[in-house]
Protein backbone atom coordinates (compact mmCIF):
# COMPACT_ATOMS: atom_id res chain seq x y z
CA UNK A 1 0.00 0.00 0.00
CA UNK A 2 1.38 3.45 -0.99
CA UNK A 3 1.16 6.19 1.62
CA UNK A 4 1.42 9.97 1.61
CA UNK A 5 4.59 11.28 3.16
CA UNK A 6 2.49 13.20 5.71
CA UNK A 7 0.72 10.11 6.93
CA UNK A 8 2.15 7.38 9.01
CA UNK A 9 0.39 4.11 9.55
CA UNK A 10 0.36 2.97 13.10
CA UNK A 11 -0.97 -0.42 13.81
CA UNK A 12 -2.08 -0.97 17.29
CA UNK A 13 -3.00 -4.38 18.42
CA UNK A 14 -5.31 -4.68 21.25
CA UNK A 15 -6.48 -8.04 22.08
CA UNK A 16 -9.85 -8.77 23.25
CA UNK A 17 -10.20 -12.33 22.39
CA UNK A 18 -8.67 -12.72 18.82
CA UNK A 19 -9.67 -9.22 17.62
CA UNK A 20 -7.05 -6.77 16.28
CA UNK A 21 -7.56 -3.39 14.71
CA UNK A 22 -5.44 -0.67 13.16
CA UNK A 23 -5.74 3.14 13.25
CA UNK A 24 -4.45 5.83 10.87
CA UNK A 25 -3.37 8.97 12.67
CA UNK A 26 -2.51 12.36 11.22
CA UNK A 27 1.11 13.10 12.08
CA UNK A 28 0.34 16.76 12.60
CA UNK A 29 -2.11 16.01 15.36
CA UNK A 30 0.40 13.89 17.18
CA UNK A 31 3.39 16.20 17.10
CA UNK A 32 3.96 18.09 20.36
CA UNK A 33 6.13 21.21 20.24
CA UNK A 34 8.85 21.75 22.74
CA UNK A 35 8.14 23.85 25.81
CA UNK A 36 9.62 27.31 25.93
CA UNK A 37 12.26 27.70 28.54
CA UNK A 38 11.12 29.65 31.63
CA UNK A 39 12.56 33.12 31.99
CA UNK A 40 13.99 33.70 35.42
CA UNK A 41 13.32 37.17 36.76
CA UNK A 42 15.34 38.70 39.56
CA UNK A 43 13.59 38.78 42.95
CA UNK A 44 13.33 42.24 44.49
CA UNK A 45 14.41 42.41 48.05
CA UNK A 46 12.05 44.18 50.45
CA UNK A 47 13.64 47.24 51.90
CA UNK A 48 12.35 48.05 55.39
CA UNK A 49 10.58 51.46 55.59
CA UNK A 50 12.43 54.17 57.36
CA UNK A 51 10.87 55.29 60.61
CA UNK A 52 9.77 58.91 60.53
CA UNK A 53 11.34 60.89 63.30
CA UNK A 54 9.08 63.25 65.34
CA UNK A 55 9.91 66.85 64.64
CA UNK A 56 8.93 68.80 67.74
CA UNK A 57 9.63 72.18 66.14
CA UNK A 58 7.32 71.42 63.22
CA UNK A 59 4.62 70.31 65.65
CA UNK A 60 4.84 73.56 67.60
CA UNK A 61 4.73 75.61 64.42
CA UNK A 62 1.63 73.77 63.15
CA UNK A 63 -0.08 74.17 66.51
CA UNK A 64 0.66 77.91 66.57
CA UNK A 65 -0.68 78.42 63.05
CA UNK A 66 -3.86 76.46 63.86
CA UNK A 67 -4.45 78.49 67.00
CA UNK A 68 -3.91 81.75 65.12
CA UNK A 69 -6.42 80.80 62.42
CA UNK A 70 -8.93 79.68 65.06
CA UNK A 71 -8.62 83.02 66.86
CA UNK A 72 -9.49 84.79 63.62
CA UNK A 73 -12.37 82.57 62.54
CA UNK A 74 -14.14 81.61 65.80
CA UNK A 75 -15.08 85.14 66.96
CA UNK A 76 -16.54 85.91 63.54
CA UNK A 77 -18.48 82.61 63.54
CA UNK A 78 -19.81 83.15 67.06
CA UNK A 79 -20.86 86.73 66.40
CA UNK A 80 -22.64 86.08 63.12
CA UNK A 81 -23.98 82.55 63.49
CA UNK A 82 -23.94 81.26 67.07
CA UNK A 83 -24.69 84.30 69.21
CA UNK A 84 -28.00 85.20 67.50
CA UNK A 85 -29.45 81.87 68.63
CA UNK A 86 -28.91 82.80 72.28
CA UNK A 87 -29.98 86.42 72.19
CA UNK A 88 -33.22 87.97 73.37
CA UNK A 89 -36.24 86.07 71.95
CA UNK A 90 -37.66 89.34 70.64
CA UNK A 91 -34.72 89.46 68.23
CA UNK A 92 -34.41 85.79 67.39
CA UNK A 93 -37.89 84.36 67.47
CA UNK A 94 -39.06 82.31 64.56
CA UNK A 95 -42.83 82.07 64.31
CA UNK A 96 -44.14 78.61 63.61
CA UNK A 97 -47.39 77.53 61.99
CA UNK A 98 -48.80 75.27 64.65
CA UNK A 99 -51.23 73.70 62.20
CA UNK A 100 -48.23 71.76 60.85
CA UNK A 101 -47.56 70.10 64.19
CA UNK A 102 -49.40 66.81 64.19
CA UNK A 103 -48.59 65.49 67.65
CA UNK A 104 -48.03 68.06 70.38
CA UNK A 105 -47.42 65.58 73.14
CA UNK A 106 -44.22 63.71 72.42
CA UNK A 107 -40.92 65.59 72.40
CA UNK A 108 -39.30 68.53 74.09
CA UNK A 109 -38.98 70.14 70.69
CA UNK A 110 -42.67 70.96 70.84
CA UNK A 111 -42.28 73.01 73.99
CA UNK A 112 -40.74 75.86 72.07
CA UNK A 113 -43.30 75.39 69.32
CA UNK A 114 -45.82 75.57 72.15
CA UNK A 115 -44.75 79.11 72.88
CA UNK A 116 -44.82 80.11 69.23
CA UNK A 117 -41.05 80.46 69.32
CA UNK A 118 -38.32 78.04 68.28
CA UNK A 119 -34.98 78.07 70.09
CA UNK A 120 -31.88 75.93 70.05
CA UNK A 121 -31.38 76.33 73.78
CA UNK A 122 -32.79 75.27 77.13
CA UNK A 123 -35.96 76.90 78.43
CA UNK A 124 -34.15 78.20 81.50
CA UNK A 125 -31.77 80.16 79.22
CA UNK A 126 -34.53 81.97 77.38
CA UNK A 127 -35.68 85.43 78.38
CA UNK A 128 -38.61 84.92 80.80
CA UNK A 129 -42.02 85.09 79.15
CA UNK A 130 -43.58 86.41 82.38
CA UNK A 131 -43.11 89.88 83.77
CA UNK A 132 -41.74 90.36 87.25
CA UNK A 133 -43.85 91.91 89.98
CA UNK A 134 -42.75 95.48 90.62
CA UNK A 135 -42.18 95.35 94.36
CA UNK A 136 -41.61 98.69 96.06
CA UNK A 137 -41.58 98.67 99.86
CA UNK A 138 -42.15 95.85 102.32
CA UNK A 139 -45.16 96.12 104.61
CA UNK A 140 -43.45 95.27 107.87
CA UNK A 141 -46.50 96.28 109.93
CA UNK A 142 -48.66 93.69 108.18
CA UNK A 143 -45.90 91.10 108.48
CA UNK A 144 -45.73 91.75 112.26
CA UNK A 145 -49.48 91.12 112.58
CA UNK A 146 -49.16 87.87 110.66
CA UNK A 147 -46.19 86.78 112.79
CA UNK A 148 -48.27 87.32 115.94
CA UNK A 149 -51.00 85.12 114.39
CA UNK A 150 -48.40 82.45 113.64
CA UNK A 151 -47.44 82.30 117.29
CA UNK A 152 -51.04 81.34 118.10
CA UNK A 153 -50.78 78.35 115.74
CA UNK A 154 -47.46 76.64 116.55
CA UNK A 155 -48.39 73.50 114.57
CA UNK A 156 -48.87 75.49 111.38
CA UNK A 157 -45.91 76.40 109.18
CA UNK A 158 -47.14 78.93 106.61
CA UNK A 159 -45.90 80.69 103.50
CA UNK A 160 -47.58 84.02 102.75
CA UNK A 161 -47.17 86.54 99.95
CA UNK A 162 -49.26 89.68 99.43
CA UNK A 163 -48.83 92.28 96.68
CA UNK A 164 -50.79 95.47 96.01
CA UNK A 165 -51.47 96.45 92.37
CA UNK A 166 -51.58 100.20 92.99
CA UNK A 167 -48.50 100.71 95.12
CA UNK A 168 -46.35 97.63 94.55
CA UNK A 169 -46.07 97.22 98.33
CA UNK A 170 -45.75 93.64 99.51
CA UNK A 171 -45.63 91.36 102.54
CA UNK A 172 -43.62 88.15 102.46
CA UNK A 173 -43.29 85.36 105.01
CA UNK A 174 -41.39 82.23 103.90
CA UNK A 175 -42.43 83.26 100.39
CA UNK A 176 -39.42 81.68 98.69
CA UNK A 177 -39.75 78.37 100.52
CA UNK A 178 -40.90 75.42 98.41
CA UNK A 179 -44.23 73.87 99.47
CA UNK A 180 -46.35 71.05 98.15
CA UNK A 181 -48.74 72.68 95.72
CA UNK A 182 -51.64 70.21 95.95
CA UNK A 183 -54.38 71.27 93.49
CA UNK A 184 -53.01 74.80 93.18
CA UNK A 185 -50.61 73.26 90.66
CA UNK A 186 -53.59 73.39 88.29
CA UNK A 187 -52.96 77.12 87.79
CA UNK A 188 -49.85 76.61 85.59
CA UNK A 189 -51.64 73.80 83.74
CA UNK A 190 -54.50 76.22 82.99
CA UNK A 191 -52.15 78.98 81.84
CA UNK A 192 -50.22 76.66 79.55
CA UNK A 193 -53.45 75.30 78.09
CA UNK A 194 -54.46 78.80 76.99
CA UNK A 195 -50.95 79.46 75.71
CA UNK A 196 -51.39 76.41 73.46
CA UNK A 197 -54.78 77.71 72.35
CA UNK A 198 -53.21 81.01 71.33
CA UNK A 199 -50.53 79.32 69.23
CA UNK A 200 -53.19 77.29 67.40
CA UNK A 201 -52.11 74.01 68.90
CA UNK A 202 -55.44 73.51 70.60
CA UNK A 203 -58.91 75.04 70.69
CA UNK A 204 -61.29 75.06 73.62
CA UNK A 205 -63.76 73.12 71.43
CA UNK A 206 -61.35 70.18 70.93
CA UNK A 207 -62.70 66.89 72.28
CA UNK A 208 -61.04 64.31 74.50
CA UNK A 209 -62.24 60.80 75.26
CA UNK A 210 -62.22 59.51 78.83
CA UNK A 211 -60.25 56.30 79.32
CA UNK A 212 -59.17 54.46 82.45
CA UNK A 213 -55.71 55.92 81.96
CA UNK A 214 -56.99 59.38 82.92
CA UNK A 215 -59.21 58.39 85.84
CA UNK A 216 -58.00 59.82 89.13
CA UNK A 217 -59.40 59.44 92.60
CA UNK A 218 -59.95 62.35 94.94
CA UNK A 219 -61.82 65.48 93.95
CA UNK A 220 -64.04 65.67 90.90
CA UNK A 221 -66.81 63.59 89.35
CA UNK A 222 -65.47 62.73 85.89
CA UNK A 223 -63.76 59.70 87.44
CA UNK A 224 -67.24 58.16 87.82
CA UNK A 225 -68.30 58.61 84.20
CA UNK A 226 -68.26 55.72 81.74
CA UNK A 227 -65.26 55.06 79.56
CA UNK A 228 -65.57 56.58 76.10
CA UNK A 229 -67.33 59.73 77.29
CA UNK A 230 -66.28 62.81 75.32
CA UNK A 231 -65.58 66.24 76.77
CA UNK A 232 -64.52 69.55 75.29
CA UNK A 233 -61.33 71.24 76.47
CA UNK A 234 -63.45 74.12 77.73
CA UNK A 235 -65.47 71.76 79.91
CA UNK A 236 -62.35 70.01 81.24
CA UNK A 237 -60.62 73.30 82.09
CA UNK A 238 -63.71 74.57 83.89
CA UNK A 239 -64.03 71.35 85.89
CA UNK A 240 -60.31 71.38 86.73
CA UNK A 241 -60.53 74.81 88.33
CA UNK A 242 -64.04 75.10 89.75
CA UNK A 243 -64.39 71.69 91.41
CA UNK A 244 -60.69 70.75 91.22
CA UNK A 245 -61.42 67.66 89.12
CA UNK A 246 -58.28 65.49 89.02
CA UNK A 247 -59.33 63.39 86.02
CA UNK A 248 -59.97 66.58 84.02
CA UNK A 249 -56.51 67.81 84.97
CA UNK A 250 -54.83 64.63 83.74
CA UNK A 251 -56.73 64.76 80.46
CA UNK A 252 -55.96 68.43 79.88
CA UNK A 253 -52.30 68.07 80.84
CA UNK A 254 -51.94 65.11 78.49
CA UNK A 255 -53.46 67.13 75.66
CA UNK A 256 -50.85 69.87 76.01
CA UNK A 257 -47.82 67.60 76.19
CA UNK A 258 -47.80 66.02 79.63
CA UNK A 259 -45.74 66.92 82.69
CA UNK A 260 -42.48 67.41 80.81
CA UNK A 261 -43.91 69.96 78.42
CA UNK A 262 -45.70 71.90 81.14
CA UNK A 263 -42.54 71.95 83.27
CA UNK A 264 -40.47 73.23 80.39
CA UNK A 265 -43.03 75.96 79.74
CA UNK A 266 -43.01 76.94 83.42
CA UNK A 267 -39.22 77.27 83.30
CA UNK A 268 -39.49 79.44 80.19
CA UNK A 269 -41.79 81.75 82.14
CA UNK A 270 -38.96 82.43 84.57
CA UNK A 271 -40.32 80.33 87.47
CA UNK A 272 -37.57 78.31 89.11
CA UNK A 273 -39.44 76.76 92.04
CA UNK A 274 -42.61 75.39 90.45
CA UNK A 275 -42.53 71.83 89.13
CA UNK A 276 -44.96 69.02 88.33
CA UNK A 277 -43.56 65.60 89.23
CA UNK A 278 -46.69 63.49 89.39
CA UNK A 279 -50.10 63.09 87.79
CA UNK A 280 -53.10 64.00 89.92
CA UNK A 281 -53.88 63.22 92.67
CA UNK A 282 -50.43 63.95 94.03
CA UNK A 283 -51.10 62.74 97.55
CA UNK A 284 -47.38 62.60 98.44
CA UNK A 285 -46.99 66.28 97.62
CA UNK A 286 -44.24 65.97 95.00
CA UNK A 287 -45.71 68.79 92.86
CA UNK A 288 -44.22 71.95 94.32
CA UNK A 289 -44.33 75.73 94.15
CA UNK A 290 -43.77 78.89 96.21
CA UNK A 291 -46.16 81.70 97.08
CA UNK A 292 -43.96 84.13 95.10
CA UNK A 293 -44.19 81.94 91.99
CA UNK A 294 -47.96 81.72 92.41
CA UNK A 295 -48.25 85.50 92.73
CA UNK A 296 -46.24 85.99 89.55
CA UNK A 297 -48.48 83.56 87.65
CA UNK A 298 -51.61 85.35 88.86
CA UNK A 299 -50.18 88.74 87.94
CA UNK A 300 -49.31 87.65 84.38
CA UNK A 301 -52.86 86.53 83.60
CA UNK A 302 -53.37 90.20 82.67
CA UNK A 303 -50.05 90.55 80.86
CA UNK A 304 -51.02 91.20 77.22
CA UNK A 305 -47.71 89.85 75.94
CA UNK A 306 -48.32 86.60 77.82
CA UNK A 307 -52.07 85.97 77.31
CA UNK A 308 -54.74 87.50 75.11
CA UNK A 309 -57.80 89.33 76.35
CA UNK A 310 -59.91 86.30 75.40
CA UNK A 311 -57.73 83.93 77.43
CA UNK A 312 -57.79 86.29 80.39
CA UNK A 313 -61.59 86.47 80.34
CA UNK A 314 -61.94 82.68 80.21
CA UNK A 315 -59.43 82.18 83.05
CA UNK A 316 -61.23 84.71 85.25
CA UNK A 317 -64.53 83.02 84.36
CA UNK A 318 -63.20 79.71 85.66
CA UNK A 319 -61.38 81.10 88.71
CA UNK A 320 -64.31 83.30 89.68
CA UNK A 321 -66.55 80.25 90.01
CA UNK A 322 -64.44 78.09 92.36
CA UNK A 323 -66.80 76.20 94.68
CA UNK A 324 -64.48 76.09 97.69
CA UNK A 325 -65.00 79.42 99.46
CA UNK A 326 -63.92 78.28 102.93
CA UNK A 327 -60.34 79.60 102.99
CA UNK A 328 -59.18 83.09 101.87
CA UNK A 329 -62.65 83.98 100.67
CA UNK A 330 -64.08 83.33 104.14
CA UNK A 331 -61.89 86.13 105.52
CA UNK A 332 -62.85 88.92 103.08
CA UNK A 333 -65.90 91.07 102.45
CA UNK A 334 -68.61 88.94 100.77
CA UNK A 335 -69.08 91.74 98.25
CA UNK A 336 -65.47 91.50 97.10
CA UNK A 337 -64.59 89.61 93.94
CA UNK A 338 -62.14 86.74 94.28
CA UNK A 339 -60.45 84.79 91.46
CA UNK A 340 -58.52 81.88 92.91
CA UNK A 341 -57.59 78.20 93.21
CA UNK A 342 -57.45 76.11 96.36
CA UNK A 343 -55.47 72.99 97.24
CA UNK A 344 -55.65 70.33 99.96
CA UNK A 345 -53.70 67.08 100.37
CA UNK A 346 -54.11 66.56 104.11
CA UNK A 347 -50.72 67.74 105.31
CA UNK A 348 -50.86 70.93 103.18
CA UNK A 349 -53.71 73.37 102.70
CA UNK A 350 -53.60 76.46 100.52
CA UNK A 351 -55.34 79.14 98.52
CA UNK A 352 -54.07 81.71 96.01
CA UNK A 353 -55.90 84.40 94.10
CA UNK A 354 -56.69 87.99 93.20
CA UNK A 355 -58.98 90.08 95.43
CA UNK A 356 -60.90 93.12 94.16
CA UNK A 357 -62.62 95.05 96.93
CA UNK A 358 -66.04 96.72 96.47
CA UNK A 359 -64.12 100.02 96.21
CA UNK A 360 -62.06 98.64 93.33
CA UNK A 361 -58.77 98.12 95.15
CA UNK A 362 -56.90 95.08 93.95
CA UNK A 363 -54.27 92.81 95.52
CA UNK A 364 -52.82 89.32 95.18
CA UNK A 365 -52.79 87.01 98.18
CA UNK A 366 -51.24 83.52 98.36
CA UNK A 367 -51.24 81.41 101.52
CA UNK A 368 -49.88 77.87 101.86
CA UNK A 369 -49.90 76.09 105.22
CA UNK A 370 -48.17 72.90 106.31
CA UNK A 371 -50.20 71.31 109.09
CA UNK A 372 -50.74 68.05 110.97
CA UNK A 373 -52.72 65.76 108.70
CA UNK A 374 -56.23 67.23 108.14
CA UNK A 375 -55.83 69.51 111.14
CA UNK A 376 -58.63 72.07 111.33
CA UNK A 377 -56.08 74.57 112.60
CA UNK A 378 -54.79 74.97 109.06
CA UNK A 379 -58.14 76.27 107.82
CA UNK A 380 -58.54 78.57 110.83
CA UNK A 381 -55.12 80.07 110.28
CA UNK A 382 -55.74 80.82 106.59
CA UNK A 383 -59.13 82.44 107.27
CA UNK A 384 -57.70 84.66 110.02
CA UNK A 385 -54.63 85.58 107.99
CA UNK A 386 -56.91 86.50 105.08
CA UNK A 387 -59.01 88.71 107.36
CA UNK A 388 -55.91 90.52 108.69
CA UNK A 389 -54.69 91.17 105.14
CA UNK A 390 -58.10 92.37 103.91
CA UNK A 391 -58.50 94.75 106.85
CA UNK A 392 -55.05 96.16 106.14
CA UNK A 393 -56.15 96.79 102.55
CA UNK A 394 -59.44 98.36 103.66
CA UNK A 395 -57.61 100.67 106.06
CA UNK A 396 -55.19 101.72 103.35
CA UNK A 397 -52.08 100.05 104.81
CA UNK A 398 -51.55 98.16 101.58
CA UNK A 399 -51.79 101.42 99.66
C-alpha positions in Angstrom: 0.0 0.0 0.0 1.4 3.4 -1.0 1.2 6.2 1.6 1.4 10.0 1.6 4.6 11.3 3.2 2.5 13.2 5.7 0.7 10.1 6.9 2.2 7.4 9.0 0.4 4.1 9.6 0.4 3.0 13.1 -1.0 -0.4 13.8 -2.1 -1.0 17.3 -3.0 -4.4 18.4 -5.3 -4.7 21.2 -6.5 -8.0 22.1 -9.9 -8.8 23.3 -10.2 -12.3 22.4 -8.7 -12.7 18.8 -9.7 -9.2 17.6 -7.0 -6.8 16.3 -7.6 -3.4 14.7 -5.4 -0.7 13.2 -5.7 3.1 13.2 -4.4 5.8 10.9 -3.4 9.0 12.7 -2.5 12.4 11.2 1.1 13.1 12.1 0.3 16.8 12.6 -2.1 16.0 15.4 0.4 13.9 17.2 3.4 16.2 17.1 4.0 18.1 20.4 6.1 21.2 20.2 8.9 21.8 22.7 8.1 23.9 25.8 9.6 27.3 25.9 12.3 27.7 28.5 11.1 29.6 31.6 12.6 33.1 32.0 14.0 33.7 35.4 13.3 37.2 36.8 15.3 38.7 39.6 13.6 38.8 43.0 13.3 42.2 44.5 14.4 42.4 48.1 12.1 44.2 50.5 13.6 47.2 51.9 12.4 48.1 55.4 10.6 51.5 55.6 12.4 54.2 57.4 10.9 55.3 60.6 9.8 58.9 60.5 11.3 60.9 63.3 9.1 63.2 65.3 9.9 66.9 64.6 8.9 68.8 67.7 9.6 72.2 66.1 7.3 71.4 63.2 4.6 70.3 65.6 4.8 73.6 67.6 4.7 75.6 64.4 1.6 73.8 63.2 -0.1 74.2 66.5 0.7 77.9 66.6 -0.7 78.4 63.0 -3.9 76.5 63.9 -4.4 78.5 67.0 -3.9 81.7 65.1 -6.4 80.8 62.4 -8.9 79.7 65.1 -8.6 83.0 66.9 -9.5 84.8 63.6 -12.4 82.6 62.5 -14.1 81.6 65.8 -15.1 85.1 67.0 -16.5 85.9 63.5 -18.5 82.6 63.5 -19.8 83.1 67.1 -20.9 86.7 66.4 -22.6 86.1 63.1 -24.0 82.6 63.5 -23.9 81.3 67.1 -24.7 84.3 69.2 -28.0 85.2 67.5 -29.5 81.9 68.6 -28.9 82.8 72.3 -30.0 86.4 72.2 -33.2 88.0 73.4 -36.2 86.1 72.0 -37.7 89.3 70.6 -34.7 89.5 68.2 -34.4 85.8 67.4 -37.9 84.4 67.5 -39.1 82.3 64.6 -42.8 82.1 64.3 -44.1 78.6 63.6 -47.4 77.5 62.0 -48.8 75.3 64.7 -51.2 73.7 62.2 -48.2 71.8 60.8 -47.6 70.1 64.2 -49.4 66.8 64.2 -48.6 65.5 67.6 -48.0 68.1 70.4 -47.4 65.6 73.1 -44.2 63.7 72.4 -40.9 65.6 72.4 -39.3 68.5 74.1 -39.0 70.1 70.7 -42.7 71.0 70.8 -42.3 73.0 74.0 -40.7 75.9 72.1 -43.3 75.4 69.3 -45.8 75.6 72.1 -44.8 79.1 72.9 -44.8 80.1 69.2 -41.1 80.5 69.3 -38.3 78.0 68.3 -35.0 78.1 70.1 -31.9 75.9 70.1 -31.4 76.3 73.8 -32.8 75.3 77.1 -36.0 76.9 78.4 -34.2 78.2 81.5 -31.8 80.2 79.2 -34.5 82.0 77.4 -35.7 85.4 78.4 -38.6 84.9 80.8 -42.0 85.1 79.2 -43.6 86.4 82.4 -43.1 89.9 83.8 -41.7 90.4 87.3 -43.8 91.9 90.0 -42.8 95.5 90.6 -42.2 95.3 94.4 -41.6 98.7 96.1 -41.6 98.7 99.9 -42.1 95.9 102.3 -45.2 96.1 104.6 -43.5 95.3 107.9 -46.5 96.3 109.9 -48.7 93.7 108.2 -45.9 91.1 108.5 -45.7 91.7 112.3 -49.5 91.1 112.6 -49.2 87.9 110.7 -46.2 86.8 112.8 -48.3 87.3 115.9 -51.0 85.1 114.4 -48.4 82.4 113.6 -47.4 82.3 117.3 -51.0 81.3 118.1 -50.8 78.3 115.7 -47.5 76.6 116.6 -48.4 73.5 114.6 -48.9 75.5 111.4 -45.9 76.4 109.2 -47.1 78.9 106.6 -45.9 80.7 103.5 -47.6 84.0 102.7 -47.2 86.5 99.9 -49.3 89.7 99.4 -48.8 92.3 96.7 -50.8 95.5 96.0 -51.5 96.4 92.4 -51.6 100.2 93.0 -48.5 100.7 95.1 -46.4 97.6 94.5 -46.1 97.2 98.3 -45.7 93.6 99.5 -45.6 91.4 102.5 -43.6 88.1 102.5 -43.3 85.4 105.0 -41.4 82.2 103.9 -42.4 83.3 100.4 -39.4 81.7 98.7 -39.7 78.4 100.5 -40.9 75.4 98.4 -44.2 73.9 99.5 -46.3 71.0 98.2 -48.7 72.7 95.7 -51.6 70.2 95.9 -54.4 71.3 93.5 -53.0 74.8 93.2 -50.6 73.3 90.7 -53.6 73.4 88.3 -53.0 77.1 87.8 -49.8 76.6 85.6 -51.6 73.8 83.7 -54.5 76.2 83.0 -52.1 79.0 81.8 -50.2 76.7 79.5 -53.4 75.3 78.1 -54.5 78.8 77.0 -51.0 79.5 75.7 -51.4 76.4 73.5 -54.8 77.7 72.3 -53.2 81.0 71.3 -50.5 79.3 69.2 -53.2 77.3 67.4 -52.1 74.0 68.9 -55.4 73.5 70.6 -58.9 75.0 70.7 -61.3 75.1 73.6 -63.8 73.1 71.4 -61.4 70.2 70.9 -62.7 66.9 72.3 -61.0 64.3 74.5 -62.2 60.8 75.3 -62.2 59.5 78.8 -60.2 56.3 79.3 -59.2 54.5 82.5 -55.7 55.9 82.0 -57.0 59.4 82.9 -59.2 58.4 85.8 -58.0 59.8 89.1 -59.4 59.4 92.6 -60.0 62.3 94.9 -61.8 65.5 94.0 -64.0 65.7 90.9 -66.8 63.6 89.3 -65.5 62.7 85.9 -63.8 59.7 87.4 -67.2 58.2 87.8 -68.3 58.6 84.2 -68.3 55.7 81.7 -65.3 55.1 79.6 -65.6 56.6 76.1 -67.3 59.7 77.3 -66.3 62.8 75.3 -65.6 66.2 76.8 -64.5 69.6 75.3 -61.3 71.2 76.5 -63.5 74.1 77.7 -65.5 71.8 79.9 -62.4 70.0 81.2 -60.6 73.3 82.1 -63.7 74.6 83.9 -64.0 71.3 85.9 -60.3 71.4 86.7 -60.5 74.8 88.3 -64.0 75.1 89.8 -64.4 71.7 91.4 -60.7 70.8 91.2 -61.4 67.7 89.1 -58.3 65.5 89.0 -59.3 63.4 86.0 -60.0 66.6 84.0 -56.5 67.8 85.0 -54.8 64.6 83.7 -56.7 64.8 80.5 -56.0 68.4 79.9 -52.3 68.1 80.8 -51.9 65.1 78.5 -53.5 67.1 75.7 -50.8 69.9 76.0 -47.8 67.6 76.2 -47.8 66.0 79.6 -45.7 66.9 82.7 -42.5 67.4 80.8 -43.9 70.0 78.4 -45.7 71.9 81.1 -42.5 71.9 83.3 -40.5 73.2 80.4 -43.0 76.0 79.7 -43.0 76.9 83.4 -39.2 77.3 83.3 -39.5 79.4 80.2 -41.8 81.7 82.1 -39.0 82.4 84.6 -40.3 80.3 87.5 -37.6 78.3 89.1 -39.4 76.8 92.0 -42.6 75.4 90.5 -42.5 71.8 89.1 -45.0 69.0 88.3 -43.6 65.6 89.2 -46.7 63.5 89.4 -50.1 63.1 87.8 -53.1 64.0 89.9 -53.9 63.2 92.7 -50.4 64.0 94.0 -51.1 62.7 97.6 -47.4 62.6 98.4 -47.0 66.3 97.6 -44.2 66.0 95.0 -45.7 68.8 92.9 -44.2 71.9 94.3 -44.3 75.7 94.1 -43.8 78.9 96.2 -46.2 81.7 97.1 -44.0 84.1 95.1 -44.2 81.9 92.0 -48.0 81.7 92.4 -48.2 85.5 92.7 -46.2 86.0 89.6 -48.5 83.6 87.7 -51.6 85.4 88.9 -50.2 88.7 87.9 -49.3 87.7 84.4 -52.9 86.5 83.6 -53.4 90.2 82.7 -50.1 90.5 80.9 -51.0 91.2 77.2 -47.7 89.8 75.9 -48.3 86.6 77.8 -52.1 86.0 77.3 -54.7 87.5 75.1 -57.8 89.3 76.3 -59.9 86.3 75.4 -57.7 83.9 77.4 -57.8 86.3 80.4 -61.6 86.5 80.3 -61.9 82.7 80.2 -59.4 82.2 83.0 -61.2 84.7 85.2 -64.5 83.0 84.4 -63.2 79.7 85.7 -61.4 81.1 88.7 -64.3 83.3 89.7 -66.5 80.2 90.0 -64.4 78.1 92.4 -66.8 76.2 94.7 -64.5 76.1 97.7 -65.0 79.4 99.5 -63.9 78.3 102.9 -60.3 79.6 103.0 -59.2 83.1 101.9 -62.7 84.0 100.7 -64.1 83.3 104.1 -61.9 86.1 105.5 -62.8 88.9 103.1 -65.9 91.1 102.4 -68.6 88.9 100.8 -69.1 91.7 98.3 -65.5 91.5 97.1 -64.6 89.6 93.9 -62.1 86.7 94.3 -60.5 84.8 91.5 -58.5 81.9 92.9 -57.6 78.2 93.2 -57.4 76.1 96.4 -55.5 73.0 97.2 -55.6 70.3 100.0 -53.7 67.1 100.4 -54.1 66.6 104.1 -50.7 67.7 105.3 -50.9 70.9 103.2 -53.7 73.4 102.7 -53.6 76.5 100.5 -55.3 79.1 98.5 -54.1 81.7 96.0 -55.9 84.4 94.1 -56.7 88.0 93.2 -59.0 90.1 95.4 -60.9 93.1 94.2 -62.6 95.1 96.9 -66.0 96.7 96.5 -64.1 100.0 96.2 -62.1 98.6 93.3 -58.8 98.1 95.2 -56.9 95.1 93.9 -54.3 92.8 95.5 -52.8 89.3 95.2 -52.8 87.0 98.2 -51.2 83.5 98.4 -51.2 81.4 101.5 -49.9 77.9 101.9 -49.9 76.1 105.2 -48.2 72.9 106.3 -50.2 71.3 109.1 -50.7 68.1 111.0 -52.7 65.8 108.7 -56.2 67.2 108.1 -55.8 69.5 111.1 -58.6 72.1 111.3 -56.1 74.6 112.6 -54.8 75.0 109.1 -58.1 76.3 107.8 -58.5 78.6 110.8 -55.1 80.1 110.3 -55.7 80.8 106.6 -59.1 82.4 107.3 -57.7 84.7 110.0 -54.6 85.6 108.0 -56.9 86.5 105.1 -59.0 88.7 107.4 -55.9 90.5 108.7 -54.7 91.2 105.1 -58.1 92.4 103.9 -58.5 94.8 106.8 -55.1 96.2 106.1 -56.1 96.8 102.6 -59.4 98.4 103.7 -57.6 100.7 106.1 -55.2 101.7 103.3 -52.1 100.1 104.8 -51.5 98.2 101.6 -51.8 101.4 99.7 
